[in-house]
């Protein structure tokens, strides 16, 4: 017996949303880190310096908003298909 997608418990849906948003935030920070390390390594800076440079409140807020927007867009695309 398989369950319908409408039978999911709210906790499962919330857990899925958290996982998807966290993955988008991870991708955002990975992209920032690659770019920052590429720029900073030319000047003899370390990976730790690049990481310290990108972990800011502003970057986290941008990543969180992008993650939420991405989640909403992908959920709406899933429902349309």
N, C-alpha and C positions, 0 to 999 in steps of 0.2 A: 504494500500500500504506500503510495507516494502522496505527499501533502501538496496542496496547491500553494503557490507563492503568496496568496492572500491569507493563508493560515499561519503565517510566521508570527512568533511572539514579538512584542515591541522590543524586548531586550536584545533579541537576535538582530533586529533591524538597526538598533542603535549601535551595537557592536560592529556590524558591517560598516556603518557610516564612519565610525571612529577609525577603523582600519583603513578605509579608503582615503579619508582625509589625511591620516598619518603618512600614507604612502605618497600622496601628492606633496606633502611638506618635505618628506625625505628627498624626493626627486628635485624639488626646488633648491634645497640646501646642497645637494650633490652638484647641481649645475653651478651654483654660486661658488662652491669650493673649487671646482675645476677651473673656473674662470679666474678666480682670485689667486689661486696657486700658480697658474700660468703667468699671470702678470707679475706677481711678487717674486717668483723664483728667479726672474731675470736679474733682480737686484740683490741676490744672495739671501733672500728671506727664506724662512723655513715653512713647513706645512703647519706647524703650530701657530705661527704668525698669521698665516692665511685664515686658519680656522678661527682664531681670536678676532680677526677683522670682520668676519661675516656674521658672527653670532651677536646680533643686536636685537633690541626690542622691535625696532622698525622692520627689520627683515623677517622676524617671526610673525609680526602682524600681517605683513604682505603674504607670507607663505600660508598663514591660516585662512586669510580671505580667499586666496587662490585655491586652496584646498576645498573650502566650502562651495565656491562657485563651480569648481570641477565636479564635485560630488553631485550637485544639483543638476548640472548639465548631463552627466552620464546617467543619472537616475531617470531623467526625463527621456533620454534616448532609449533606455532599456524599456520603458513603458510604451513608447511609440512602436517599438519593434515587437 
